[in-house]
Amino acid sequence: SMSQQIYVRPLAQEHAQPIGGALGSAPFFSPDGKWLGFWHAPTGTLRKVALTGGAPIRICSAVSGVAGAAWGPNDTIVFAWFDLFSVSAAGGAPKLLLKVDEQRGERFYRHPFFLPSGKAVLFTIGMADTYSYDDANIGVLSIATGEKKILIEGGSSARYSPSGHVIYARAGKLLAVRFDPEERQVTGQPFPVLDGVFMSANTGMAAYSISSAGRLVYAAGPVEHGVRVPVWVDRKGRSTALSLPPRSYLHPRLSPDERQMAIEVEGASH
């Protein structure tokens, strides 16, 4: 199965427990902590399951990889799939919230995170002129007005801390900058909070979270570049490695005559 089992661990306990029915990725909690939303790859759907386990409930169709989702206090779920979409936690058809601004050089949106009011979300903006998330932007979107502001140039995986800061990741470090959630503006200079947070260079995802009470949890680790070598596989399943140096390769495409291959290399210098 392509699905991963999702585990939950109460902070007061030592061990994580699997949640029955929670098979998928990109997990996110409901504000009351009773439900877990996740993306289920085999069916291409967003689903939710009670933390007590049981049969998952389909929320909506989300055909290819969902790059983060957030569940707001008004039972609205915002998820990233190139653009930003919203859908009721009760289910229904997703609505387009914000389209990628190609004129501005934007490539895609990721990692939405609700501000406490539920009226706005923070999100990561992958930029076209760089393949490094160290140069991604962090934006904030007002859900009511549709107004977008760019808060930070150079970071990803932004979260709001009730201390009055936006926390975000860059090159395996967490940084903080003062932020007014009502005015949706940052003030002052960013300062380092933590070093050695596990991160993916391919997605800009940093493995940390902040509770509404202001507790920060994180997975310690390196910046993972997903270094690999592409292989040819014949119809009998025999594989032969291509004579390429190990790099962070993604999305190979063969030309129609099968003599050339285009491949993306994350983090490559131009």
C-alpha positions as CSV (number, residue, x, y, z in Angstrom):
1,S,0.0,0.0,0.0
2,M,1.1,3.5,-0.8
3,S,-0.4,4.8,2.5
4,Q,1.5,5.6,5.6
5,Q,0.1,4.9,9.1
6,I,-0.4,8.1,11.1
7,Y,0.5,7.9,14.8
8,V,-0.5,10.2,17.7
9,R,1.4,10.8,20.9
10,P,0.0,12.6,24.0
11,L,2.9,14.8,25.2
12,A,2.5,13.4,28.7
13,Q,3.1,9.8,27.5
14,E,6.2,8.2,26.1
15,H,4.8,6.2,23.3
16,A,3.0,7.0,20.1
17,Q,-0.1,5.0,19.1
18,P,-1.4,4.3,15.6
19,I,-4.8,5.8,14.8
20,G,-7.0,3.2,13.2
21,G,-8.2,4.4,9.8
22,A,-5.6,7.2,9.6
23,L,-3.6,6.0,6.5
24,G,-2.1,8.8,4.6
25,S,0.2,11.9,4.8
26,A,0.1,15.7,5.5
27,P,-1.8,15.2,8.8
28,F,-3.5,18.2,10.5
29,F,-5.6,18.5,13.7
30,S,-9.1,20.1,14.0
31,P,-9.0,23.1,16.4
32,D,-10.7,21.0,19.2
33,G,-8.2,18.2,18.8
34,K,-10.8,15.6,18.3
35,W,-10.3,15.0,14.6
36,L,-7.3,14.4,12.3
37,G,-7.4,15.4,8.7
38,F,-5.0,13.8,6.2
39,W,-4.4,13.2,2.5
40,H,-5.0,9.7,1.2
41,A,-2.9,9.1,-2.0
42,P,-4.5,5.9,-3.4
43,T,-7.9,7.6,-3.7
44,G,-6.7,11.2,-4.2
45,T,-8.9,12.5,-1.4
46,L,-8.7,14.6,1.7
47,R,-10.1,12.7,4.6
48,K,-10.8,13.1,8.3
49,V,-10.8,10.5,11.1
50,A,-11.7,10.8,14.8
51,L,-8.7,10.6,17.1
52,T,-10.3,7.6,18.7
53,G,-10.0,5.8,15.3
54,G,-12.7,4.3,13.1
55,A,-13.7,4.7,9.5
56,P,-12.3,7.8,7.8
57,I,-14.7,10.3,6.3
58,R,-14.1,11.7,2.8
59,I,-13.9,15.6,2.8
60,C,-13.2,16.2,-0.9
61,S,-11.3,15.2,-4.0
62,A,-7.6,16.3,-4.1
63,V,-6.1,14.4,-6.9
64,S,-2.4,14.8,-6.6
65,G,-0.1,15.6,-3.6
66,V,-1.5,18.0,-1.1
67,A,1.3,20.2,0.1
68,G,-0.1,20.9,3.5
69,A,-3.6,21.7,5.0
70,A,-4.9,23.6,8.0
71,W,-8.3,23.4,9.8
72,G,-9.6,26.8,11.0
73,P,-11.8,27.6,14.0
74,N,-14.8,28.1,11.7
75,D,-14.6,24.5,10.3
76,T,-13.0,25.7,7.1
77,I,-10.1,23.7,5.8
78,V,-7.5,25.4,3.6
79,F,-5.2,23.2,1.6
80,A,-2.3,23.9,-0.9
81,W,-2.3,22.2,-4.2
82,F,-0.2,24.7,-6.4
83,D,-2.9,27.2,-5.6
84,L,-4.7,27.6,-2.3
85,F,-8.2,26.1,-1.9
86,S,-10.8,26.1,0.9
87,V,-13.4,23.4,1.7
88,S,-15.9,22.9,4.6
89,A,-14.7,20.3,7.1
90,A,-18.1,18.7,6.6
91,G,-17.3,18.1,2.9
92,G,-18.2,19.6,-0.4
93,A,-16.5,21.0,-3.4
94,P,-13.3,22.9,-2.9
95,K,-13.3,26.6,-3.7
96,L,-10.2,28.4,-5.2
97,L,-9.0,30.9,-2.6
98,L,-5.8,32.2,-4.2
99,K,-4.2,31.6,-7.5
100,V,-0.4,31.6,-8.0
101,D,0.7,34.9,-9.3
102,E,3.0,33.9,-12.3
103,Q,3.6,37.6,-13.2
104,R,5.3,37.9,-9.8
105,G,7.4,34.8,-10.5
106,E,5.5,32.5,-8.1
107,R,5.6,28.8,-8.7
108,F,3.3,27.2,-6.1
109,Y,1.9,27.6,-2.6
110,R,2.5,25.2,0.3
111,H,2.0,24.8,4.1
112,P,-1.0,26.9,5.0
113,F,-1.4,27.8,8.7
114,F,-4.4,29.6,10.3
115,L,-4.0,32.6,12.5
116,P,-6.0,32.3,15.7
117,S,-8.9,34.5,14.5
118,G,-9.5,32.0,11.6
119,K,-9.7,35.0,9.3
120,A,-6.3,34.7,7.7
121,V,-3.7,32.0,6.8
122,L,0.1,32.1,6.6
123,F,1.6,30.1,3.6
124,T,4.8,29.4,1.8
125,I,5.3,30.7,-1.8
126,G,7.8,28.8,-3.9
127,M,9.5,31.1,-6.4
128,A,10.3,30.3,-10.0
129,D,13.7,31.9,-10.2
130,T,15.1,29.7,-7.5
131,Y,14.8,26.0,-6.6
132,S,15.8,26.6,-3.0
133,Y,13.2,27.0,-0.2
134,D,15.7,29.2,1.6
135,D,14.6,31.8,-1.0
136,A,10.9,31.0,-0.8
137,N,8.5,33.8,0.4
138,I,6.0,33.7,3.3
139,G,2.7,35.3,2.6
140,V,-0.5,36.0,4.6
141,L,-4.0,35.8,3.0
142,S,-7.1,37.4,4.4
143,I,-9.9,34.9,3.7
144,A,-12.6,37.6,3.8
145,T,-11.1,40.1,1.5
146,G,-8.7,37.9,-0.6
147,E,-5.9,40.4,0.1
148,K,-2.4,38.9,0.0
149,K,0.7,40.4,1.7
150,I,4.3,39.2,1.4
151,L,5.7,39.1,5.0
152,I,9.1,37.5,4.6
153,E,11.5,36.8,1.7
154,G,13.6,33.8,2.5
155,G,11.9,31.0,4.4
156,S,9.2,28.4,4.5
157,S,6.9,26.4,6.8
158,A,5.6,29.5,8.7
159,R,3.5,29.1,11.9
160,Y,2.0,31.7,14.3
161,S,3.2,31.7,17.9
162,P,0.8,33.2,20.5
163,S,3.9,35.1,21.8
164,G,3.1,37.4,18.9
165,H,5.7,36.1,16.4
166,V,5.7,34.3,13.0
167,I,8.1,31.4,13.3
168,Y,9.6,30.0,10.1
169,A,12.3,27.7,8.8
170,R,15.4,28.5,6.8
171,A,18.4,26.1,6.2
172,G,17.5,23.9,9.1
173,K,17.0,26.8,11.6
174,L,13.8,28.2,13.0
175,L,13.6,32.0,13.1
176,A,11.1,34.3,14.7
177,V,9.9,37.8,13.7
178,R,7.4,40.1,15.6
179,F,4.0,39.9,14.0
180,D,0.7,41.7,14.5
181,P,-2.1,39.2,13.5
182,E,-4.7,42.0,13.3
183,E,-2.7,44.3,11.1
184,R,-1.0,41.3,9.5
185,Q,2.4,43.0,9.5
186,V,5.9,42.0,10.7
187,T,8.1,44.4,12.6
188,G,11.7,44.4,13.5
189,Q,14.4,41.9,12.5
190,P,14.1,38.1,12.5
191,F,16.1,36.4,15.2
192,P,17.1,32.7,15.5
193,V,15.1,30.4,17.8
194,L,16.4,26.9,17.2
195,D,19.0,25.1,15.1
196,G,19.0,21.5,13.8
197,V,15.3,21.1,12.8
198,F,14.6,18.2,10.4
199,M,13.8,19.7,7.0
200,S,13.2,18.7,3.4
201,A,15.1,20.7,0.8
202,N,12.7,19.3,-1.8
203,T,9.5,20.5,-0.2
204,G,10.5,23.2,2.3
205,M,8.7,21.3,5.0
206,A,10.2,21.7,8.5
207,A,9.2,19.1,11.1
208,Y,7.9,21.3,13.9
209,S,4.6,22.6,15.3
210,I,3.3,25.2,17.8
211,S,0.3,24.7,20.0
212,S,-2.3,27.4,20.7
213,A,-0.8,27.5,24.2
214,G,2.6,28.3,22.7
215,R,4.4,25.0,23.1
216,L,6.8,24.1,20.3
217,V,7.6,20.5,19.4
218,Y,10.1,19.6,16.6
219,A,12.0,16.6,15.1
220,A,15.7,17.1,15.3
221,G,17.7,16.3,12.2
222,P,19.5,17.5,9.1
223,V,18.3,19.3,6.0
224,E,17.3,16.3,3.9
225,H,18.1,16.7,0.2
226,G,16.8,13.4,-1.0
227,V,20.0,12.5,-2.9
228,R,19.4,9.7,-5.4
229,V,20.5,8.3,-8.7
230,P,17.9,7.7,-11.5
231,V,17.6,4.1,-12.8
232,W,16.3,2.5,-16.0
233,V,13.9,-0.4,-15.4
234,D,13.1,-2.9,-18.1
235,R,9.8,-4.7,-18.5
236,K,11.2,-7.7,-16.5
237,G,11.9,-5.4,-13.5
238,R,15.7,-5.3,-14.0
239,S,17.2,-1.9,-13.1
240,T,20.3,-0.2,-14.3
241,A,21.6,3.0,-12.7
242,L,22.2,5.9,-15.0
243,S,25.8,7.2,-15.0
244,L,24.9,10.4,-13.2
245,P,26.3,11.8,-9.9
246,P,23.9,11.4,-6.9
247,R,21.8,14.6,-6.7
248,S,18.3,15.6,-5.7
249,Y,16.6,14.5,-9.0
250,L,12.8,14.8,-9.5
251,H,10.2,14.4,-12.3
252,P,12.1,12.7,-15.2
253,R,10.4,13.0,-18.6
254,L,11.3,11.1,-21.7
255,S,11.3,12.7,-25.2
256,P,8.9,11.1,-27.7
257,D,11.9,9.4,-29.5
258,E,13.2,8.2,-26.1
259,R,16.7,9.5,-26.9
260,Q,16.6,12.4,-24.4
261,M,15.4,12.9,-20.9
262,A,14.5,16.1,-19.1
263,I,14.9,16.0,-15.3
264,E,14.6,18.5,-12.5
265,V,17.5,18.9,-10.0
266,E,16.5,20.5,-6.8
267,G,18.9,23.0,-5.3
268,A,21.1,23.0,-8.5
269,S,23.1,26.1,-9.2
270,H,22.1,27.6,-12.5
